[in-house]
Amino acid sequence: MDIASARPLIEHFLRETPGVGLAYHELDTLEIYAAVVDGLQRDEAPADVLLSPAMDLQVKLANDGYVRQYQPSRADALPKWSQWRNEVFGFSFEPAVVVYNKNALDEDDVPTTRDELRRLLLDREEMLYGRVATYDIERSGLGFLFLTQDAERSEEIWQLVGALGNSSVRLYTNTAAMLDLISSERFVLGYNLLGSYAMSRAEDDENLGIMFSRDYTLAMVRTAVLPRNSLEPELANQFLEFLLSPGGQQTLASSAGLYALDPDVSGTFTAANLGRLAPSIVPIRMSPALMVYLDRAKRQKVLGKWQSALNSQ
């Protein structure tokens, strides 16, 4: 969660918790996972609360015994599929979208499905070559999650990856960098970018257009877990309670610019508004099935298929 989105939440929490300080460290999802595993193996406490959009990695931390259980007071107010075993707690919703530069791409050419995107990449190769971006699934846990969830829904995703490779796709580990490049027109479009960041940016940036795919729009859940060896477990519990509280969810939906899970909050970034923008929304549900592709052999198979598809043209 970028510091710009985290700051309103942190400031709200600190107003309600006098005398407490909070240190926020922004890391890539794979770094968060490694910090917990390495820290607990050395009997060190890397953090009191871990926030991550890489649901599969968070579920694996819980499954492998690295986090502790907790029963939030408002657990029943949020979707059952966004929580797992009183150990992994979803607190916001995040759609994966296509972002494009309105000046570089005519409105009639904007794809509305993955197949249309694939055909655009092949038909407009000269214009798009080296000007398309997506997540680097080898370095980004979130990118890996999105790609494997795409593959769960259709084997044809590998044809799209091949078309991305044909366009000499550029690979990144965060949405903010890709948005900067698309806005400046150095890039024309990006695939599977974080929707709330793109929506917030597009409010003030007329160069950015956003496409919610009509075939399906994946939506992951940002999650919180509580490491087993936290130095401040009571304060960690308080912060989690705040994230799930009506006040915390309202801050998410307004000043933080992230889609809240609580159906009763109001504002731009609500589940109801997201449903209107993306009728074909497909939530990634919290379950042990998320860990399937974290098996070393299966992960290597996916990475091998990714590289083969990217280099197939």
Residue pairs with C-beta under 8 A, 6 or more apart in sequence:
1 26
1 51
1 53
1 222
1 258
2 26
2 174
2 176
2 197
3 24
3 26
4 257
5 196
5 197
5 200
5 256
5 257
5 258
6 24
6 26
6 51
6 256
8 251
8 254
8 255
8 256
9 242
9 243
9 248
9 251
9 252
9 256
10 22
10 24
12 242
12 247
12 248
12 251
13 22
13 239
13 242
13 248
14 20
14 21
14 22
16 242
16 247
17 235
17 238
20 235
22 239
25 47
27 35
28 139
28 140
28 141
28 173
28 174
29 52
29 53
29 54
29 57
29 140
29 141
29 142
30 54
30 57
30 139
30 140
30 141
32 50
32 52
32 54
32 57
33 52
33 54
33 57
33 60
33 61
33 141
35 46
35 47
36 46
36 47
36 50
36 61
36 66
36 227
37 61
37 64
37 66
38 46
39 45
39 46
39 227
39 229
40 46
40 66
40 227
40 228
40 229
43 229
44 229
45 227
45 229
45 230
45 231
46 227
47 227
47 230
48 226
48 227
48 230
48 231
48 232
48 233
48 235
48 236
48 239
49 224
49 225
49 226
49 227
49 230
49 236
49 239
49 240
50 58
50 61
50 67
50 224
50 225
50 226
50 227
51 91
51 222
51 223
51 224
52 58
52 141
52 222
52 223
52 225
53 94
53 142
53 145
53 194
53 220
53 221
53 222
53 223
54 141
54 142
54 144
54 145
55 88
55 90
55 145
55 220
55 221
55 223
55 284
55 286
55 290
56 141
56 144
56 145
56 148
56 290
56 291
56 293
56 294
57 141
57 294
58 88
58 223
58 225
59 84
59 88
59 286
59 287
59 288
59 290
59 291
60 290
60 291
60 294
61 67
61 225
62 84
62 85
62 87
62 88
62 225
63 288
63 291
65 228
66 227
66 228
67 87
67 88
67 225
67 226
67 227
67 228
68 87
68 226
68 227
68 228
68 230
68 233
69 85
69 86
69 87
70 86
70 87
70 89
70 226
70 237
70 240
71 86
72 89
72 240
72 241
72 244
73 241
74 241
74 244
74 245
75 83
75 86
75 89
75 244
77 244
77 262
77 264
78 90
78 244
78 261
78 262
79 90
79 261
79 283
81 283
81 285
81 286
82 89
82 90
82 221
82 261
82 283
82 286
83 89
83 90
83 286
84 286
84 287
87 225
87 226
88 223
88 224
88 225
88 286
89 223
89 224
89 225
89 240
89 243
89 244
90 221
90 222
90 223
90 261
90 286
91 221
91 222
91 223
91 224
91 243
91 244
91 248
91 249
91 252
91 261
92 196
92 221
92 222
92 252
92 258
92 259
92 260
92 261
93 219
93 221
93 222
93 258
93 259
93 260
93 261
93 271
93 274
93 283
94 194
94 195
94 196
94 219
94 220
94 221
94 222
94 258
94 259
95 194
95 195
95 196
95 212
95 217
95 218
95 219
95 259
95 274
95 278
95 281
96 146
96 192
96 193
96 194
96 195
96 217
96 218
96 219
96 220
97 192
97 193
97 194
97 195
97 198
97 210
97 211
97 212
97 213
97 217
98 111
98 117
98 189
98 190
98 191
98 192
98 193
98 210
98 211
98 213
99 178
99 179
99 182
99 189
99 190
99 193
99 198
99 208
99 209
99 210
99 211
100 110
100 182
100 188
100 189
100 190
100 208
100 209
100 210
100 211
101 182
101 183
101 185
101 187
101 188
101 189
101 207
101 208
101 209
102 206
102 207
102 208
102 209
103 185
103 207
104 127
104 131
104 185
104 188
105 188
105 189
105 209
109 120
109 124
110 209
110 211
111 117
111 119
111 120
111 211
112 211
112 213
112 214
113 213
113 214
113 215
114 154
114 156
114 157
114 160
114 213
114 215
115 156
115 160
115 215
117 160
117 163
117 191
117 213
118 159
118 160
118 163
120 128
121 128
121 132
121 160
121 163
121 164
121 166
121 167
122 163
122 166
125 166
125 167
127 188
128 167
128 188
128 189
129 167
129 168
130 167
130 168
130 170
131 167
131 186
131 187
131 188
131 189
132 164
132 167
132 168
132 169
132 170
132 187
132 188
132 189
132 190
132 191
133 169
133 170
133 171
133 172
133 178
133 181
133 182
133 187
133 189
133 190
133 191
134 143
134 164
134 169
134 171
134 172
134 178
134 190
134 191
134 192
134 193
135 142
135 143
135 144
135 146
135 147
135 171
135 172
135 173
135 192
136 143
136 171
136 172
136 173
137 143
137 144
137 147
137 302
137 303
137 306
138 144
138 303
138 306
139 171
139 173
140 172
140 173
140 174
142 194
142 220
143 173
143 192
144 293
144 299
144 302
145 220
145 284
145 290
146 192
146 218
146 220
147 157
147 161
147 192
147 302
147 306
148 293
148 302
149 218
149 220
149 284
150 157
150 192
150 218
151 157
151 158
151 302
153 216
153 282
158 305
158 309
159 309
160 191
161 306
161 309
161 310
162 309
162 310
162 312
162 313
164 191
164 310
165 309
165 310
165 311
165 312
165 313
166 313
169 310
170 181
170 187
172 178
175 190
175 193
175 194
175 197
175 198
176 197
178 187
178 190
178 193
179 190
179 193
179 197
179 198
179 201
179 208
181 187
182 188
182 189
182 190
182 207
182 208
183 201
183 205
183 207
183 208
185 207
192 218
195 210
195 212
195 219
195 259
195 274
196 257
196 258
196 259
196 269
197 257
198 208
198 210
199 210
199 257
199 268
199 269
200 257
201 208
202 208
202 209
202 210
212 277
212 278
212 280
212 281
213 280
214 280
215 280
216 280
216 281
216 282
217 278
217 280
217 281
217 282
218 282
218 284
219 274
219 278
219 281
219 282
219 283
219 284
220 284
221 261
221 283
221 284
221 286
222 258
223 286
224 240
224 243
226 233
226 236
226 237
226 240
230 236
242 248
243 249
243 252
244 262
246 262
246 264
246 265
249 260
249 261
249 262
249 265
250 260
250 262
250 265
250 266
250 267
252 258
252 259
252 260
252 265
252 269
253 259
253 260
253 265
253 266
253 267
253 268
253 269
253 270
254 267
254 268
254 269
256 269
257 268
257 269
258 269
259 269
259 270
259 271
259 273
259 274
260 267
260 269
260 270
260 271
261 271
263 270
263 271
263 272
274 281
275 281
284 290
292 298
293 299
293 302
